[in-house]
Amino acid sequence: MKLYKKVGYNPLGCFVSILVPLPILIAIFQAIQIFSNGEVVGIYGFVKDLLGVNGDFEINTNFYLIDLSESYLPIAKESGYFSLKVLPYLLLVILTGVSQYLSVKFSAAKSKDKDEDKKKKEVASQEDMAESMNKSMSFTFPLMTSVIAASMPSGVTLYWVVQSLVTAANQVIHDKLKKQKK
């Protein structure tokens, strides 16, 4: 702990930022899995009464050109990896990687600005190692996200895109407000 305080490193820093979106991501995934089967189970009676449904009902999982219960890989294996049918799903997977890259980039810029004073005290080799690790993570993490998103339902991928863009926008607004106060 003394070393962490001296260097200014928080080992749980990146873990804390995923505590809120991860349970939401898991809940969306499970809801899409349950609702895409056509069998809606586990809904309380008062919810069915509120919706005005007596028996079984079907949930529309379409969003513009995308069926939110489908994922890129199964459709691509069936109709071709770059066919017109899979193009919206492929664009969503690519947009997931791009939005994740922007989110990581703006978060890394924040931590870089915060540590400017501490960098003067550090050894040059530690600076080089941290910089190379940040560069590696800024490309590796979005790539991993895109690979995972290719096999996830599109509803989860869409949530991932929106959450990453909101995080990046929040960081940009925060930085601008912080600069205005100075």
ABEGO torsion letter per residue (X at the ends): XAAAAAAGBBAAAAAAAAAAAAAAAAAAAAAAAAAAAGBBBGBBAAAAAAAGBABBBBBBABBEABBAABBAAAAAAAAEAABAAAAAAAAAAAAAAAAAAAAAAAAAAAAAAAAAAAAAABBAAAAAAAAAAAAAAAAAAAAAAAAAAAABBAAAAAAAAAAAAAAAAAAAAAAAAAAAAX
